Amino acid sequence: MNGYQSDITNCPSDNPFRCTNVVKKQKINPSEKIRTNQFNDDVFIKQLVKRDTSRKVTPKKCSTMNIYRKVKIVSKNVLEGKRVEYFKFPFNTNIKKDDSDLYNLVYMEWLLAITSVYKNYKNKNEEFYVKFFDKMFIFSTALYCSSACKEILEQLEVEYLNEGSFLKVSGIDVALVYDYVINYEFKPKDKLPFILSKHKFTNSISYDSKFVENQLVRDRGVLKHYYVIEGYLYGHDFSEYFEEDVAVEF
């Protein structure tokens, strides 16, 4: 579990793409002046401003140990894309508790889903991940919890080891944390925990992550490649890309 040392809560607040100007790939001609235009492919990259080139401090990299809706990459190198098949429940990370029959139905199906994925974990060692509010549970060779889970673990009187920015829980205590999640009493507008796995489980929705190459961008006068990985994904599955300039969306 040496890969579990990243800081899940540390992600740069400034956008690594903020300085970029877009250049359509087909238009590039070294002998001509490059035409630039505003880049606003979505809300995340809304405005382009020059990066402060006098800045001496390099921002910390985004953690790979989290669930993201989208990862955006700027690199001077041509990157080889890949796809990963995932299984998720529910549909997205924004299902909020309310009094509707629809929510009650989704909640009951969620109970079946998390029971199934945990059973597969216990019986088949099938790893899975749960986004629980601003916290992250990684059910792997042991249970790895983001540091924000410390209060929960102490409340449950669960023993844990500090491993980098994660808290490692082993043995029977893993079941105590699982019971806490499955029996949690959600308040109105609380988001239903999001389950993600690379293995099929009851009620899971199957899909492939998408690796897309977009327009070239200009970063402080240097042309770079711009890629987007779409679909809910587990960052560690794409850890090689996190060595580049990366921005994420939850």
C-alpha positions as CSV (number, residue, x, y, z in Angstrom):
1,M,0.0,0.0,0.0
2,N,2.9,2.4,-0.7
3,G,0.6,4.1,-3.2
4,Y,-1.7,5.2,-0.5
5,Q,0.5,8.1,0.7
6,S,-1.2,10.9,-1.2
7,D,-3.0,13.6,0.6
8,I,-6.6,13.2,-0.3
9,T,-7.6,16.6,1.1
10,N,-4.8,18.5,-0.6
11,C,-5.6,19.7,-4.1
12,P,-4.4,23.0,-5.5
13,S,-7.0,25.7,-5.4
14,D,-5.5,27.4,-8.5
15,N,-6.2,25.8,-11.9
16,P,-3.2,24.5,-13.8
17,F,-4.9,25.4,-17.0
18,R,-5.6,29.0,-16.1
19,C,-2.8,30.4,-18.3
20,T,-3.7,28.5,-21.4
21,N,-4.9,29.7,-24.8
22,V,-6.5,27.2,-27.0
23,V,-5.3,26.3,-30.5
24,K,-7.3,24.0,-32.7
25,K,-5.1,21.1,-33.6
26,Q,-5.8,21.3,-37.3
27,K,-4.8,25.0,-37.5
28,I,-1.3,24.6,-36.2
29,N,1.4,25.9,-38.7
30,P,4.8,26.8,-37.3
31,S,5.3,29.4,-40.0
32,E,2.2,31.3,-39.1
33,K,1.1,33.2,-36.1
34,I,-1.1,31.0,-33.9
35,R,-4.7,32.2,-33.5
36,T,-5.9,32.0,-29.9
37,N,-9.4,32.2,-28.5
38,Q,-11.1,31.9,-25.1
39,F,-11.3,28.4,-23.7
40,N,-14.6,27.7,-21.9
41,D,-15.3,24.0,-22.6
42,D,-17.2,23.9,-19.3
43,V,-17.7,25.7,-16.0
44,F,-14.4,24.4,-14.5
45,I,-12.3,26.1,-17.1
46,K,-14.3,29.3,-17.4
47,Q,-11.8,32.0,-17.8
48,L,-8.2,32.2,-18.9
49,V,-5.7,34.4,-17.1
50,K,-2.0,34.4,-17.2
51,R,-0.3,32.2,-14.6
52,D,1.9,34.2,-12.2
53,T,5.3,33.2,-13.6
54,S,7.0,34.8,-10.6
55,R,5.4,32.2,-8.3
56,K,8.1,30.1,-6.7
57,V,6.0,27.6,-4.8
58,T,4.8,24.6,-6.8
59,P,1.3,23.6,-5.7
60,K,0.8,20.1,-4.3
61,K,-0.6,17.5,-6.7
62,C,-4.2,16.3,-6.5
63,S,-4.6,13.0,-4.7
64,T,-5.0,9.9,-6.7
65,M,-6.9,8.3,-3.8
66,N,-10.3,9.7,-4.5
67,I,-13.3,9.4,-6.7
68,Y,-13.5,12.0,-9.5
69,R,-16.2,12.8,-12.1
70,K,-13.6,14.2,-14.5
71,V,-9.8,14.6,-14.7
72,K,-8.2,17.1,-17.0
73,I,-4.6,16.8,-18.0
74,V,-2.1,19.2,-19.7
75,S,1.1,17.6,-20.9
76,K,4.0,18.5,-23.2
77,N,4.1,14.8,-24.1
78,V,1.7,12.8,-26.2
79,L,-0.1,10.5,-23.7
80,E,-1.5,7.1,-24.5
81,G,-5.1,6.9,-23.4
82,K,-6.8,4.0,-21.7
83,R,-10.2,2.9,-20.5
84,V,-11.3,1.3,-17.3
85,E,-14.6,-0.5,-16.8
86,Y,-16.4,0.5,-13.6
87,F,-19.5,-0.4,-11.8
88,K,-21.3,2.3,-9.7
89,F,-24.3,3.0,-7.6
90,P,-26.2,5.3,-7.5
91,F,-26.3,7.1,-10.8
92,N,-24.2,10.0,-9.6
93,T,-22.8,11.6,-6.4
94,N,-25.6,14.1,-6.0
95,I,-28.5,12.0,-4.9
96,K,-29.9,13.9,-1.8
97,K,-32.3,12.7,0.8
98,D,-35.8,14.0,0.6
99,D,-39.3,12.8,1.3
100,S,-40.1,11.6,-2.2
101,D,-41.0,8.0,-3.1
102,L,-38.2,8.1,-5.7
103,Y,-35.5,8.8,-3.1
104,N,-36.9,6.0,-0.9
105,L,-36.8,3.6,-3.8
106,V,-33.2,4.6,-4.6
107,Y,-32.2,4.3,-0.9
108,M,-33.6,0.8,-0.7
109,E,-31.7,-0.2,-3.9
110,W,-28.6,1.4,-2.4
111,L,-28.9,-0.8,0.7
112,L,-28.9,-3.9,-1.6
113,A,-26.0,-2.5,-3.6
114,I,-23.7,-1.8,-0.6
115,T,-24.6,-5.1,1.0
116,S,-23.7,-6.9,-2.2
117,V,-20.4,-5.1,-2.8
118,Y,-19.3,-5.6,0.8
119,K,-20.1,-9.3,0.6
120,N,-18.0,-9.6,-2.6
121,Y,-15.2,-7.8,-0.8
122,K,-15.3,-10.3,2.1
123,N,-15.8,-13.4,0.0
124,K,-13.8,-12.6,-3.1
125,N,-11.4,-9.8,-2.0
126,E,-13.0,-7.5,-4.6
127,E,-11.8,-4.0,-3.9
128,F,-14.3,-1.1,-3.8
129,Y,-14.6,2.5,-2.8
130,V,-17.2,4.7,-1.0
131,K,-17.5,8.4,-1.2
132,F,-19.1,9.3,2.1
133,F,-19.8,13.1,2.2
134,D,-16.2,14.6,2.1
135,K,-14.7,11.4,3.3
136,M,-13.3,8.4,1.4
137,F,-13.3,4.7,2.4
138,I,-11.1,2.4,0.4
139,F,-11.9,-1.3,1.0
140,S,-8.7,-2.9,-0.2
141,T,-6.2,-5.2,1.5
142,A,-7.3,-3.4,4.6
143,L,-9.7,-0.4,5.0
144,Y,-8.0,2.9,4.2
145,C,-9.9,5.9,5.4
146,S,-9.1,9.6,4.6
147,S,-7.9,11.6,7.5
148,A,-11.3,13.3,7.7
149,C,-12.6,9.9,9.1
150,K,-10.6,10.2,12.3
151,E,-13.6,11.4,14.4
152,I,-15.7,8.6,13.1
153,L,-13.1,6.0,14.0
154,E,-12.6,7.4,17.5
155,Q,-16.4,7.5,18.0
156,L,-16.5,3.8,17.1
157,E,-13.5,3.1,19.3
158,V,-11.8,1.6,16.3
159,E,-8.1,1.0,16.3
160,Y,-6.2,2.5,13.4
161,L,-2.7,3.1,12.1
162,N,-1.6,6.4,10.5
163,E,-0.2,5.7,7.0
164,G,0.6,8.9,5.4
165,S,-2.6,10.9,5.0
166,F,-4.7,7.8,5.5
167,L,-5.9,5.8,8.5
168,K,-5.6,2.0,8.2
169,V,-8.2,-0.2,9.8
170,S,-7.8,-4.0,9.9
171,G,-9.5,-7.1,11.1
172,I,-13.0,-7.0,12.7
173,D,-12.9,-3.2,13.0
174,V,-13.5,-3.0,9.2
175,A,-17.0,-4.5,9.8
176,L,-17.7,-1.8,12.4
177,V,-17.0,1.0,9.9
178,Y,-19.1,-0.7,7.3
179,D,-22.0,-1.0,9.8
180,Y,-21.6,2.7,10.6
181,V,-22.0,3.6,6.9
182,I,-24.9,1.2,6.2
183,N,-26.8,2.3,9.3
184,Y,-26.2,6.0,9.1
185,E,-29.3,8.1,9.6
186,F,-29.3,10.6,6.7
187,K,-30.6,14.1,7.2
188,P,-32.6,16.0,4.6
189,K,-30.3,17.1,1.7
190,D,-27.5,14.6,2.8
191,K,-26.0,13.0,-0.2
192,L,-26.3,9.2,-0.6
193,P,-22.8,7.6,-0.4
194,F,-21.5,6.8,-3.8
195,I,-20.2,3.3,-4.4
196,L,-17.6,2.5,-7.1
197,S,-15.9,-0.8,-8.0
198,K,-14.2,-2.5,-10.9
199,H,-16.3,-5.6,-10.1
200,K,-20.0,-6.2,-10.7
201,F,-22.4,-6.1,-7.7
202,T,-26.1,-6.0,-7.2
203,N,-27.8,-2.9,-8.9
204,S,-24.5,-1.7,-10.2
205,I,-24.4,0.4,-13.3
206,S,-21.7,-0.6,-15.8
207,Y,-19.7,1.9,-17.9
208,D,-16.2,2.7,-19.3
209,S,-14.2,5.7,-18.5
210,K,-13.5,7.8,-21.6
211,F,-10.1,9.2,-22.4
212,V,-10.5,12.1,-24.9
213,E,-7.8,14.3,-26.6
214,N,-9.0,17.9,-27.0
215,Q,-7.4,21.0,-28.5
216,L,-3.8,21.9,-28.0
217,V,-3.3,24.6,-25.5
218,R,-0.6,27.2,-25.0
219,D,1.0,27.3,-21.5
220,R,3.4,30.2,-21.1
221,G,4.3,30.1,-24.7
222,V,4.7,26.4,-24.9
223,L,2.2,24.3,-26.9
224,K,0.9,21.3,-24.9
225,H,-1.6,18.5,-25.3
226,Y,-4.9,18.7,-23.4
227,Y,-6.8,15.5,-22.4
228,V,-9.9,14.8,-20.4
229,I,-10.8,11.5,-18.7
230,E,-14.6,11.4,-18.2
231,G,-16.9,9.3,-16.2
232,Y,-16.7,8.6,-12.4
233,L,-13.3,7.1,-11.8
234,Y,-10.9,6.1,-9.1
235,G,-7.8,8.3,-9.4
236,H,-5.3,5.6,-8.5
237,D,-6.3,3.7,-11.7
238,F,-4.9,6.6,-13.7
239,S,-2.0,7.5,-11.4
240,E,0.5,7.8,-14.2
241,Y,-1.3,10.8,-15.6
242,F,-1.3,12.6,-12.2
243,E,2.5,13.2,-12.8
244,E,1.4,15.9,-15.3
245,D,-0.5,19.1,-14.7
246,V,-3.9,17.9,-13.5
247,A,-7.2,19.4,-12.5
248,V,-10.1,17.4,-11.2
249,E,-13.9,17.7,-10.8
250,F,-15.9,15.8,-8.2
